[in-house]
């Protein structure tokens, strides 16, 4: 039995819980009044963070007005791919919270944080071609959750020297969470208060760490929400989903992240299935409009997606790794696939826009302006395709018009490709005899055009040479060459001089028969 299970199963009578609640109110008041360190409460809109905020609010509200001198910052991170029902609930809660705090002269300041455009889910997946997150490549949490809250916390630390983070984490949520919280007790300085080992000059306060789940609901149902939310609506939202866990507000890498079934990002492929959204759709006909989101999420969650991805990494290099062969006592060297191909990046943007169109048509009135992907994200995706992938066919506005029936208005000044376009792209595609030759030509042309607008063309030769290094070989030849390099390095590391000689001689022979042309060779060939 895990520690979490032990905590959950230890029944505490209601009078005992009420007694602890009263002690917690006094503890919060004393901690609040003893210094001027700002408090930052992580609020996700779920049951645990709501309980913590309600507890702190009620404790501070019981203080005389002259003692309410310290601002409590209530931060929520909107990943921009949250479950839309939960996201709407949180937005509404923050709006109400801010108004009521002013009316009641409460030092509560709600803050909605969002990732920078360059860090959003769709800019990375569709723009840069990052594959859907996996445990081995979990690129989303840092960009979507940690950085926005971390930047805000850093700012407050610079202003005040130190901060206290108030979180709704509980031992009863899982065995791993209980173990992590127990480890953090090594830095305990006060009841429920620890130094944060992952963030200098910050402390973590977890007042409900020992509460059971039923005690959280008991508190929410029996004690009135002080900013006017109806906690019964929150309970109904949980009841409509089988998941009983929520994503905590992740403030650093030490904060326990999402469980296997919870409210969170609707695109999440780090879990086997989005059980909460599935249950919402199944249990409530009024939520069937979310089905296109669930379908898109499931389409992203494909284990074997090699046919969707480039054989090179994003910077153009081929990367190999050694792995065990299933069922055999042997090793094999395989290629690590790279970003989604141009075809699939365009396909994903079509599917996102299609899902957005469908949910807007079928969602209730209050959700019909739902935005699955923001215009700023589309603009950044377009920029990446044009400037980093050199795809001067500039298809994003066309795709947007096809899927929405509207013209794409790019907020970025002078956006788009003015000198090369779809006509030139089509001509090149027609005359090039293989995809790699076509890619090389498009990248050389795009780079040449880019430098043509500069007063000094310093670096153009290096930029053009780079494309020959990454785009001049056909797939099979490039992978064979990477394997050859691997074998040479392996033989050299083992001290096998003879093998190195044989492999090197073979490489030299190939180069003599098929000399590689550089950009300078091609441009100045025949000139004396």
C-alpha positions in Angstrom: 0.0 0.0 0.0 1.4 3.4 -1.0 1.7 6.3 1.4 -1.0 8.1 -0.5 -3.4 5.2 0.0 -2.6 5.2 3.7 -3.4 8.9 3.9 -6.6 8.5 1.9 -7.9 5.6 3.9 -7.2 7.1 7.4 -10.6 8.3 8.3 -10.8 11.6 10.3 -14.0 12.5 11.9 -15.6 15.8 10.8 -15.2 17.5 14.2 -11.4 16.8 13.9 -11.3 18.2 10.4 -13.1 21.3 11.6 -10.7 21.7 14.4 -7.7 21.4 12.0 -9.4 23.9 9.7 -9.6 26.5 12.5 -6.0 25.9 13.3 -5.1 26.4 9.7 -6.9 29.8 9.6 -4.8 31.0 12.5 -1.6 29.6 10.9 -2.3 31.4 7.6 -3.1 34.7 9.4 0.2 34.5 11.4 2.2 33.6 8.4 0.6 36.3 6.3 1.3 39.0 8.9 4.8 38.2 10.0 6.6 39.8 7.0 6.2 41.6 3.7 7.1 38.7 1.4 4.5 38.5 -1.4 2.4 35.4 -1.7 1.8 33.7 -5.1 -1.1 31.2 -5.2 -1.1 28.7 -8.0 -4.7 28.6 -9.2 -5.8 26.1 -11.9 -9.5 26.3 -11.3 -9.7 22.7 -10.0 -10.9 21.5 -6.6 -7.5 21.6 -4.8 -6.4 25.0 -5.9 -9.9 26.4 -5.3 -9.8 25.0 -1.8 -6.5 26.6 -1.0 -7.5 30.0 -2.4 -10.8 29.9 -0.6 -8.9 29.0 2.7 -6.4 31.8 2.3 -9.1 34.3 1.2 -11.3 33.5 4.2 -8.4 33.7 6.6 -7.2 37.1 5.4 -10.8 38.4 5.2 -11.0 37.8 9.0 -8.1 40.1 9.6 -8.7 43.8 10.4 -8.4 45.9 7.1 -5.3 47.6 8.4 -3.5 44.2 8.5 -4.4 43.3 4.9 -1.3 45.1 3.6 0.4 42.3 1.5 -0.8 41.5 -2.0 -1.6 37.9 -2.8 -1.0 37.2 -6.5 -3.3 34.5 -7.8 -1.6 33.2 -11.0 -3.2 30.9 -13.6 -1.3 29.6 -16.6 -3.4 29.3 -19.7 -1.5 26.9 -22.0 -3.8 27.9 -24.9 -4.7 24.3 -25.4 -6.7 23.7 -22.1 -9.9 21.7 -22.0 -12.2 24.5 -23.2 -14.9 23.8 -20.5 -12.3 24.1 -17.8 -10.7 27.1 -19.5 -14.0 29.0 -19.7 -14.6 28.2 -16.0 -11.2 29.6 -15.0 -11.6 32.7 -17.1 -15.0 33.4 -15.6 -13.6 32.7 -12.1 -10.7 35.2 -12.5 -13.0 37.9 -13.8 -15.4 37.5 -10.9 -12.5 37.2 -8.4 -10.9 40.5 -9.5 -14.2 42.4 -9.2 -15.1 41.0 -5.8 -11.6 41.5 -4.4 -11.9 45.3 -5.1 -15.4 45.4 -3.6 -14.3 43.7 -0.4 -11.0 45.6 -0.1 -9.1 42.3 -0.4 -5.4 42.3 -1.5 -6.1 39.6 -4.1 -4.7 40.1 -7.6 -5.7 37.5 -10.2 -3.2 37.1 -13.0 -3.7 35.1 -16.2 -0.3 34.0 -17.7 0.2 32.7 -21.2 3.2 31.2 -23.0 5.1 33.4 -25.5 4.0 33.0 -29.0 7.2 31.2 -30.0 6.6 28.7 -27.2 2.9 27.7 -27.9 1.9 24.2 -28.7 0.9 24.8 -32.3 3.8 27.0 -33.1 6.2 24.2 -32.1 4.2 21.3 -33.5 3.0 22.9 -36.8 5.5 25.6 -37.2 8.7 23.9 -36.2 7.4 20.4 -36.9 8.0 19.0 -33.4 6.3 15.6 -33.1 3.5 15.2 -30.6 5.0 15.0 -27.1 6.2 11.7 -25.7 7.9 10.7 -22.4 11.2 10.6 -24.3 10.6 14.1 -25.8 8.4 16.0 -23.4 8.9 19.4 -24.9 5.6 20.9 -23.9 5.6 21.3 -20.1 8.7 23.6 -20.0 7.4 25.9 -22.7 3.6 25.9 -21.9 3.6 25.8 -18.1 6.9 26.3 -16.4 8.3 29.3 -18.3 5.2 31.6 -17.9 4.9 31.0 -14.2 8.7 30.9 -13.6 9.1 34.3 -15.4 6.4 35.8 -13.2 7.9 34.3 -10.0 11.4 35.5 -11.0 10.0 39.0 -11.5 8.5 39.1 -8.0 11.7 37.7 -6.5 13.7 40.6 -8.1 11.2 43.1 -6.7 11.0 41.6 -3.1 14.0 39.4 -2.7 11.9 36.4 -1.7 8.4 35.0 -2.3 6.1 32.3 -0.8 4.4 30.0 -3.3 1.0 28.7 -2.0 0.1 25.4 -3.7 -2.8 22.9 -3.4 -0.7 19.8 -3.7 -1.8 16.9 -1.5 -0.1 13.6 -0.5 -3.3 11.6 -1.1 -3.3 12.4 -4.8 -0.7 9.7 -5.7 2.1 7.7 -4.3 4.7 9.6 -6.3 3.4 12.9 -5.1 3.4 11.7 -1.5 7.0 10.6 -1.9 8.1 13.9 -3.4 6.3 15.9 -0.7 7.9 13.8 1.9 11.3 14.5 0.4 10.6 18.2 0.5 10.1 18.0 4.3 13.9 18.0 4.5 13.7 21.7 3.8 10.8 22.4 6.2 11.1 25.7 8.2 7.5 26.0 9.6 4.3 24.0 9.6 3.4 23.2 6.0 6.2 25.6 4.8 9.4 24.5 3.0 12.3 26.1 1.3 12.0 25.5 -2.4 15.1 23.4 -3.4 14.5 24.2 -7.1 14.0 27.9 -6.8 16.4 30.0 -4.7 14.7 32.8 -2.6 11.3 31.1 -2.6 9.4 29.0 -0.1 6.5 26.6 -0.8 3.4 26.6 1.5 1.1 23.6 1.2 -1.7 24.0 3.8 -3.9 21.2 2.6 -1.1 18.6 2.1 -2.7 16.1 4.5 -6.4 16.5 3.4 -8.3 13.6 1.8 -10.2 14.1 -1.4 -13.6 13.9 0.5 -12.4 16.5 2.9 -11.6 18.8 0.0 -15.1 18.4 -1.3 -16.6 18.7 2.2 -14.8 22.1 2.6 -15.9 23.3 -0.8 -19.5 22.3 -0.3 -20.0 23.4 3.3 -18.0 26.7 3.3 -19.2 29.4 1.0 -17.0 30.5 -1.9 -15.9 34.0 -0.9 -15.5 35.5 -4.4 -19.0 34.3 -5.4 -18.4 31.2 -7.5 -20.8 28.3 -7.0 -18.7 25.3 -5.9 -21.6 23.0 -6.8 -20.9 23.9 -10.5 -17.3 22.9 -9.9 -18.5 19.6 -8.4 -20.8 19.0 -11.4 -17.9 19.6 -13.8 -15.9 16.9 -12.0 -18.9 14.6 -11.8 -19.3 14.9 -15.5 -15.8 13.5 -16.0 -14.4 10.2 -14.6 -11.1 11.9 -13.8 -10.9 13.1 -10.2 -7.5 14.7 -10.5 -6.4 18.1 -11.9 -3.2 19.4 -13.4 -1.4 21.5 -10.8 0.0 24.8 -11.6 3.5 23.8 -12.6 6.0 26.3 -11.3 9.3 24.4 -11.8 10.6 20.9 -12.6 10.1 19.8 -9.0 6.4 20.4 -9.1 4.5 17.2 -9.7 3.0 17.3 -13.2 -0.2 15.8 -14.6 -1.4 12.4 -13.6 -2.6 9.7 -16.0 -6.2 11.0 -16.1 -7.0 14.6 -15.4 -8.3 18.0 -16.5 -5.6 19.6 -18.6 -4.4 20.1 -22.2 -6.9 18.6 -24.7 -4.0 17.8 -27.1 -2.0 15.9 -24.5 -0.4 12.7 -25.8 1.6 12.0 -22.7 -1.5 10.1 -21.4 -3.0 7.0 -23.0 -6.4 8.8 -23.5 -8.1 12.0 -22.5 -10.6 10.2 -20.2 -12.0 13.4 -18.7 -13.0 14.8 -22.1 -14.3 11.4 -23.2 -16.5 11.3 -20.2 -17.7 14.8 -20.6 -18.8 14.0 -24.2 -20.3 10.7 -23.2 -22.1 11.9 -20.1 -23.5 15.2 -21.4 -25.1 15.7 -24.8 -24.5 19.5 -24.5 -20.7 18.7 -24.6 -20.8 16.6 -27.8 -19.5 19.7 -29.7 -16.0 18.8 -28.3 -15.9 15.6 -30.3 -13.7 17.2 -33.1 -11.1 18.1 -30.5 -11.0 14.6 -29.1 -10.7 13.2 -32.7 -7.8 15.5 -33.4 -6.1 14.6 -30.2 -6.4 10.9 -31.0 -5.0 11.5 -34.5 -1.9 13.2 -33.0 -1.4 10.2 -30.6 0.1 7.7 -33.2 2.9 5.6 -31.9 4.5 4.8 -35.2 4.6 8.1 -37.1 7.8 7.6 -39.2 5.8 8.2 -42.4 4.9 11.7 -41.2 8.4 12.8 -40.3 11.7 13.8 -41.9 14.6 11.4 -41.8 16.8 14.3 -40.6 16.8 16.3 -37.4 15.5 19.9 -37.5 19.0 21.3 -38.2 19.5 18.9 -41.2 21.8 16.4 -39.6 21.2 12.6 -39.5 21.3 11.2 -35.9 21.7 7.5 -35.2 21.3 5.6 -32.0 21.8 2.0 -30.9 19.0 -0.1 -29.4 18.1 -3.6 -28.5 16.4 -5.8 -31.0 13.1 -7.1 -29.6 13.3 -10.8 -28.8 16.9 -11.1 -29.7 20.2 -10.7 -27.9 21.4 -8.2 -30.5 21.8 -4.5 -31.1 20.8 -2.4 -34.1 21.6 1.1 -35.3 18.6 3.1 -36.3 17.8 6.6 -37.5 16.2 9.1 -35.1 13.4 10.7 -37.1 13.1 14.5 -37.2 10.2 17.0 -37.5 7.0 16.5 -39.4 7.3 16.9 -43.1 6.0 19.8 -45.0 3.0 17.7 -46.1 2.1 16.8 -42.5 2.7 20.3 -41.1 0.2 21.6 -43.6 -2.2 18.7 -42.8 -2.1 19.5 -39.1 -3.0 23.2 -39.7 -5.9 22.1 -41.9 -7.2 19.8 -39.2 -6.9 22.4 -36.4 -8.8 25.0 -38.5 -11.4 22.4 -39.5 -12.0 21.4 -35.9 -12.2 25.1 -34.9 -14.8 25.7 -37.6 -16.9 22.6 -36.5 -16.9 23.4 -32.8 -17.9 27.0 -33.5 -20.9 25.8 -35.5 -22.0 23.3 -32.8 -20.9 24.8 -29.5 -23.3 26.7 -27.2 -23.6 30.4 -27.6 -21.0 31.3 -25.0 -18.4 29.1 -26.7 -19.0 29.9 -30.3 -16.0 32.3 -30.5 -13.7 29.6 -29.3 -10.2 30.0 -30.7 -8.2 26.7 -31.0 -5.3 28.5 -32.7 -4.6 32.3 -32.4 -3.9 34.6 -35.3 -0.5 35.4 -33.7 0.3 31.7 -33.7 -0.6 31.4 -37.4 1.6 34.4 -38.2 4.6 32.9 -36.4 4.0 29.5 -38.1 3.9 31.4 -41.5 7.2 33.1 -40.6 8.9 29.9 -39.6 7.8 28.2 -42.9 9.1 31.1 -45.0 12.3 32.0 -43.2 13.5 28.8 -41.5 12.2 26.1 -43.8 12.5 28.4 -46.9 9.1 27.3 -48.2 8.4 30.4 -50.3 5.2 28.9 -51.8 3.6 30.6 -48.7 0.6 28.2 -48.5 -0.7 29.2 -45.1 -3.0 32.0 -46.3 -4.4 29.7 -48.9 -5.1 26.9 -46.4 -6.7 29.4 -44.0 -9.0 30.7 -46.7 -9.9 27.1 -47.8 -10.7 26.0 -44.2 -12.5 29.1 -42.9 -13.8 30.9 -45.9 -12.1 34.0 -44.8 -8.9 35.9 -45.8 -6.0 35.6 -43.5 -4.9 39.0 -42.2 -1.4 38.7 -40.9 -0.7 41.1 -38.0 3.0 41.1 -38.7 4.1 44.1 -40.8 5.4 43.3 -44.3 4.7 39.6 -43.7 4.8 37.1 -46.6 7.0 36.4 -49.6 7.2 39.3 -52.0 9.7 38.1 -54.6 9.2 34.3 -54.8 5.8 32.6 -54.6 3.7 29.7 -55.6 4.4 30.0 -59.4 8.1 29.8 -58.9 7.7 26.9 -56.5 5.5 25.0 -58.9 8.0 25.5 -61.8 10.9 24.2 -59.7 8.9 21.2 -58.5 8.2 20.3 -62.1 11.8 20.5 -63.4 13.6 18.9 -60.4 14.0 15.2 -60.8 13.9 14.2 -57.1 12.6 15.7 -53.8 16.0 16.4 -52.4 17.1 18.2 -55.5 13.9 20.2 -55.4 14.5 21.1 -51.7 18.1 22.1 -52.3 17.0 24.4 -55.2 14.3 26.1 -53.1 16.6 26.7 -50.2 19.4 28.1 -52.4 17.0 30.4 -54.1 15.3 31.5 -50.9 18.7 32.2 -49.2 20.0 34.1 -52.3 16.9 36.3 -52.3 17.2 36.9 -48.6 20.8 38.2 -48.9 19.9 40.2 -52.0 18.0 42.7 -49.9 21.0 43.3 -47.6 23.5 46.0 -48.1 26.3 43.7 -47.1 26.2 40.1 -48.1 28.6 38.8 -45.5 28.0 35.1 -44.7 26.1 34.2 -47.9 28.6 31.6 -49.0 28.5 29.8 -45.6 24.7 29.9 -45.6 24.5 28.4 -49.1 27.1 25.8 -48.3 25.0 24.7 -45.3 22.2 23.7 -47.6 24.5 21.4 -49.6 25.5 19.7 -46.3 21.9 19.0 -45.4 19.9 18.8 -48.6 22.1 17.5 -51.4 22.0 13.8 -50.8 19.0 11.5 -51.5 17.6 9.8 -48.4 19.2 6.4 -48.8 22.6 7.8 -49.6 22.5 10.2 -46.7 21.6 7.5 -44.2 24.2 5.1 -45.6 26.8 7.9 -45.2 25.7 8.5 -41.6 26.1 4.7 -40.9 29.6 4.8 -42.4 30.6 7.7 -40.1 29.1 5.8 -37.2 31.2 2.7 -38.0 34.4 4.8 -38.5 34.0 6.5 -35.1 33.1 3.1 -33.4 36.3 1.5 -34.9 38.4 4.5 -33.9 37.1 4.4 -30.4 37.9 0.6 -30.2 41.4 1.2 -31.6 40.8 -0.9 -34.6 43.2 0.7 -37.0 42.7 -1.8 -39.9 38.9 -1.3 -39.8 39.3 2.5 -39.8 41.7 2.2 -42.9 39.2 0.1 -44.8 36.2 2.3 -44.1 38.2 5.4 -44.8 39.5 4.0 -48.1 35.9 3.1 -49.1 34.8 6.7 -48.3 37.7 8.1 -50.4 36.8 5.8 -53.3 33.2 7.0 -53.3 34.2 10.6 -53.2 36.6 10.1 -56.1 33.8 8.5 -58.2 31.1 11.0 -57.1 32.8 14.3 -56.2 30.6 16.6 -54.2 30.1 20.0 -55.7 30.1 23.1 -53.4 28.2 26.2 -54.1 31.4 28.0 -55.1 32.2 25.1 -57.6 28.8 25.4 -59.2 28.7 29.2 -59.3 32.3 29.7 -60.6 32.7 26.5 -62.7 34.5 27.3 -66.0 35.8 30.7 -65.0 39.5 31.3 -65.2 
